[in-house]
Amino acid sequence: MLANQDTKSLGDYPLLIKNLLHTPLLVAPDQEIVSSRIRRYNYRTLKERIGRLASGLTSIGIGMGNTVGVMDWDSHRYLECFLGVPMMGGVLHTINVRLSVGQILYTINHAEDDVILVHVDFLPIIEAIAPKIERPVKIILIQDDPASPTPDAGQVAEYESLLAASDSNFDFADFDESTQATIFYTTGTTGEPKGVAYSHRHLMLHTLGLLAGLGPRPGGSRVHKDDVYMPITPMFHVHGWGFPYAATLLGMKQVTPSRAISSNNVAG
């Protein structure tokens, strides 16, 4: 019986984002993750790509405690960053592309980004503010079609090329669950945008609370593993309300609209 067992180890299980992947890989490894007109793969491939992302970031000097900014449409790449960056001990900065150019610069400087993953659609913003970024920042370029001509923005890599050249077998270590995982910024209704930081523990407990409230079992609120999740809320906005983490834990089919729908969003 449990009362007669050593229960110390039960309290030592860290609430780390990497542990979200255990369930989908067990119960839904072949479930689809679809990025509109760009890519289609399953949770097994998601795990491999997360490993490649972490290996690739490590190869350019990004590691524990470094901040990784992302400027992208809702996409499979954003989901990979939601998971892979915190899992390797980095801090994910979901850059709000709906802010003014000056406010985007402010958040990049305030978050102290070490590298920014930039979709080509947002490259003009980075080029405009580059002289005012207060610290050296590496650029990784994102293209929906890696075969298209690559602009020269002084980037250290192109996203898909970086993943293709990197090892999928990355050793994601355990660390303190209170370690910062993400940072995002408010829309600055009063003054400059305000940074909001979350730890692994915060995000894991929010994910579990969100699913408990919505009821993942059939017959409840009908939010369960057989549903299909497509974000309309931008993934940079409050972690997409936490749904990317919740959908991943359940092993749901995830469909990201990419530029097709995201370009019409007004939420920020």
C-alpha positions as CSV (number, residue, x, y, z in Angstrom):
1,M,0.0,0.0,0.0
2,L,1.1,3.6,-0.6
3,A,1.3,4.3,3.1
4,N,4.0,1.7,3.5
5,Q,6.1,3.0,0.6
6,D,8.7,5.7,0.4
7,T,6.8,8.6,-1.1
8,K,9.6,11.1,-1.3
9,S,10.1,10.4,-5.0
10,L,6.5,11.3,-5.7
11,G,7.2,14.9,-4.7
12,D,10.4,15.1,-6.7
13,Y,8.7,14.8,-10.1
14,P,9.4,18.3,-11.7
15,L,6.7,20.2,-13.4
16,L,8.7,20.8,-16.6
17,I,7.2,21.5,-20.0
18,K,9.1,18.6,-21.5
19,N,6.8,16.2,-19.5
20,L,3.8,17.4,-21.6
21,L,5.1,15.2,-24.4
22,H,4.8,11.9,-22.6
23,T,1.1,11.5,-23.1
24,P,0.7,12.4,-26.8
25,L,3.7,10.2,-27.7
26,L,2.0,7.3,-25.7
27,V,-1.7,7.7,-26.8
28,A,-1.6,9.6,-30.1
29,P,1.9,9.4,-31.7
30,D,0.4,9.4,-35.2
31,Q,-2.0,12.3,-34.7
32,E,-1.5,15.1,-37.1
33,I,-0.1,18.5,-36.7
34,V,-0.9,20.6,-39.7
35,S,0.5,24.1,-40.7
36,S,-1.7,25.6,-43.5
37,R,-0.2,24.8,-46.9
38,I,3.2,24.4,-45.4
39,R,3.7,21.1,-43.5
40,R,1.9,18.1,-42.1
41,Y,3.4,15.7,-39.6
42,N,2.7,13.7,-36.4
43,Y,3.7,13.9,-32.8
44,R,6.7,11.6,-33.3
45,T,8.0,14.1,-35.9
46,L,7.2,16.9,-33.5
47,K,9.5,15.4,-30.9
48,E,12.3,14.9,-33.5
49,R,12.0,18.5,-34.7
50,I,12.0,19.8,-31.1
51,G,15.2,18.0,-30.6
52,R,16.7,19.4,-33.8
53,L,15.6,22.9,-32.8
54,A,17.4,22.6,-29.4
55,S,20.5,21.1,-31.0
56,G,20.5,23.8,-33.6
57,L,20.2,26.6,-31.1
58,T,22.9,25.1,-29.0
59,S,25.2,25.0,-32.0
60,I,24.9,28.8,-32.3
61,G,25.7,29.4,-28.6
62,I,22.1,29.5,-27.2
63,G,21.6,27.6,-24.0
64,M,20.3,27.7,-20.4
65,G,19.0,31.1,-19.5
66,N,19.3,32.6,-23.0
67,T,16.2,34.4,-24.4
68,V,14.8,33.4,-27.8
69,G,12.5,35.8,-29.5
70,V,10.0,34.7,-32.1
71,M,8.3,36.8,-34.8
72,D,6.1,34.4,-36.8
73,W,2.6,33.7,-37.8
74,D,0.7,30.9,-36.0
75,S,2.5,27.9,-37.3
76,H,4.0,24.5,-36.5
77,R,7.3,26.3,-35.9
78,Y,5.7,28.4,-33.2
79,L,4.5,25.2,-31.5
80,E,8.1,23.8,-31.8
81,C,9.4,26.9,-30.1
82,F,6.7,26.8,-27.4
83,L,8.1,23.4,-26.4
84,G,11.7,23.3,-27.4
85,V,13.0,26.6,-26.1
86,P,11.8,26.2,-22.5
87,M,12.7,22.5,-22.6
88,M,16.3,23.3,-23.2
89,G,16.3,25.8,-20.4
90,G,15.9,28.9,-22.5
91,V,13.3,31.7,-22.2
92,L,10.8,32.0,-25.0
93,H,9.9,35.6,-25.9
94,T,6.7,35.6,-27.9
95,I,7.2,39.0,-29.7
96,N,3.9,40.8,-30.2
97,V,4.0,41.8,-33.9
98,R,0.8,43.9,-33.4
99,L,2.7,46.5,-31.3
100,S,4.2,49.6,-32.9
101,V,7.7,49.3,-34.2
102,G,9.0,51.3,-31.3
103,Q,7.3,49.1,-28.8
104,I,8.6,46.0,-30.5
105,L,12.1,47.4,-30.1
106,Y,11.4,48.2,-26.4
107,T,10.3,44.6,-25.7
108,I,13.3,43.1,-27.5
109,N,15.7,45.3,-25.4
110,H,13.8,44.7,-22.2
111,A,13.6,41.0,-22.6
112,E,17.3,41.0,-23.6
113,D,16.8,38.7,-26.6
114,D,19.9,36.7,-27.6
115,V,18.5,35.4,-30.8
116,I,15.3,36.2,-32.8
117,L,13.6,33.8,-35.2
118,V,12.0,36.1,-37.8
119,H,9.6,35.3,-40.5
120,V,10.5,37.1,-43.8
121,D,7.2,39.0,-43.6
122,F,8.5,40.7,-40.4
123,L,12.1,41.2,-41.6
124,P,11.5,44.9,-42.5
125,I,10.7,45.6,-38.8
126,I,14.0,44.0,-37.6
127,E,16.0,45.9,-40.3
128,A,14.4,49.2,-39.2
129,I,15.2,48.8,-35.5
130,A,18.5,46.9,-35.8
131,P,20.7,49.9,-35.0
132,K,18.8,50.6,-31.8
133,I,18.9,47.0,-30.4
134,E,21.1,47.4,-27.3
135,R,22.9,44.0,-27.4
136,P,24.2,41.6,-30.0
137,V,21.3,39.6,-31.4
138,K,21.6,36.6,-33.7
139,I,18.9,36.3,-36.4
140,I,17.4,33.0,-37.7
141,L,15.3,33.6,-40.8
142,I,12.0,31.8,-41.2
143,Q,10.6,31.1,-44.7
144,D,7.4,29.1,-45.5
145,D,9.2,27.8,-48.6
146,P,12.9,27.2,-47.8
147,A,13.5,26.7,-51.5
148,S,12.6,30.3,-52.2
149,P,15.4,33.0,-52.5
150,T,16.8,33.8,-49.1
151,P,17.2,37.5,-48.2
152,D,20.5,38.5,-46.8
153,A,19.7,39.9,-43.4
154,G,23.0,38.9,-41.7
155,Q,21.2,35.9,-40.3
156,V,23.2,33.0,-38.8
157,A,20.8,30.4,-40.3
158,E,17.6,29.7,-42.0
159,Y,15.1,27.8,-39.7
160,E,14.6,24.6,-41.8
161,S,18.2,24.4,-42.9
162,L,19.3,24.7,-39.2
163,L,16.9,21.8,-38.2
164,A,18.0,19.7,-41.2
165,A,21.7,20.0,-40.1
166,S,21.0,19.3,-36.4
167,D,20.7,16.2,-34.3
168,S,17.2,15.1,-33.2
169,N,18.6,13.3,-30.1
170,F,18.9,16.2,-27.7
171,D,19.3,15.4,-24.0
172,F,16.7,17.6,-22.3
173,A,17.9,17.7,-18.7
174,D,15.9,18.2,-15.5
175,F,16.2,21.5,-13.7
176,D,14.2,23.5,-11.1
177,E,10.6,23.8,-12.1
178,S,10.6,27.5,-11.0
179,T,13.0,28.3,-13.9
180,Q,11.6,30.9,-16.2
181,A,10.2,29.5,-19.3
182,T,8.6,32.4,-21.2
183,I,8.0,36.1,-21.3
184,F,5.4,38.1,-23.2
185,Y,4.4,41.7,-23.1
186,T,1.1,43.5,-22.7
187,T,-0.1,46.0,-25.3
188,G,1.1,49.0,-23.2
189,T,-2.3,50.6,-22.7
190,T,-0.6,52.8,-20.1
191,G,3.1,53.6,-20.8
192,E,5.4,51.0,-22.3
193,P,4.4,47.3,-22.7
194,K,4.7,45.4,-19.4
195,G,6.6,42.1,-19.3
196,V,4.9,39.0,-17.9
197,A,7.2,36.1,-17.0
198,Y,6.1,32.5,-16.5
199,S,8.0,29.5,-15.0
200,H,7.7,25.9,-16.0
201,R,5.6,25.3,-12.9
202,H,3.2,28.2,-13.8
203,L,2.6,26.9,-17.3
204,M,2.2,23.2,-16.3
205,L,-0.3,24.1,-13.5
206,H,-2.2,26.4,-15.8
207,T,-2.4,23.6,-18.4
208,L,-3.7,21.1,-16.0
209,G,-6.2,23.7,-14.5
210,L,-7.4,24.7,-18.0
211,L,-8.1,21.1,-19.0
212,A,-9.8,20.3,-15.6
213,G,-12.1,23.3,-16.1
214,L,-12.9,22.5,-19.7
215,G,-13.4,18.8,-19.1
216,P,-11.4,16.6,-21.6
217,R,-13.7,13.6,-21.2
218,P,-16.4,12.9,-23.9
219,G,-19.8,14.1,-22.6
220,G,-18.3,16.9,-20.6
221,S,-17.4,20.3,-22.2
222,R,-16.4,18.4,-25.3
223,V,-12.7,19.5,-25.1
224,H,-10.9,16.2,-25.4
225,K,-8.3,14.3,-27.4
226,D,-10.5,13.6,-30.4
227,D,-11.1,17.4,-31.0
228,V,-9.3,19.5,-33.6
229,Y,-7.6,22.6,-32.3
230,M,-7.0,25.6,-34.5
231,P,-5.8,28.9,-32.9
232,I,-7.4,32.1,-34.1
233,T,-5.9,34.0,-31.1
234,P,-2.3,34.7,-32.1
235,M,0.1,32.3,-30.4
236,F,2.1,35.4,-29.2
237,H,-0.9,36.6,-27.2
238,V,-0.8,35.1,-23.7
239,H,0.5,31.8,-25.0
240,G,-2.5,31.5,-27.2
241,W,-4.6,31.4,-24.0
242,G,-2.6,28.3,-23.0
243,F,-4.2,26.1,-25.6
244,P,-1.1,25.0,-27.5
245,Y,0.2,23.4,-24.3
246,A,-3.2,21.9,-23.4
247,A,-3.8,20.6,-26.9
248,T,-0.3,19.0,-26.9
249,L,-0.9,17.3,-23.6
250,L,-4.1,15.7,-24.9
251,G,-2.5,14.7,-28.2
252,M,-5.2,16.6,-30.2
253,K,-4.9,17.3,-33.9
254,Q,-3.5,20.8,-34.2
255,V,-4.1,22.9,-37.2
256,T,-2.2,26.3,-37.4
257,P,-3.6,28.7,-40.0
258,S,-0.2,30.4,-40.7
259,R,-0.4,33.6,-42.7
260,A,-3.7,32.7,-44.4
261,I,-5.9,33.7,-41.4
262,S,-3.3,35.2,-39.0
263,S,-2.8,38.2,-41.2
264,N,-6.4,39.3,-40.6
265,N,-6.1,39.0,-36.8
266,V,-6.6,42.2,-34.8
267,A,-6.1,40.6,-31.3
268,G,-3.0,41.7,-29.5
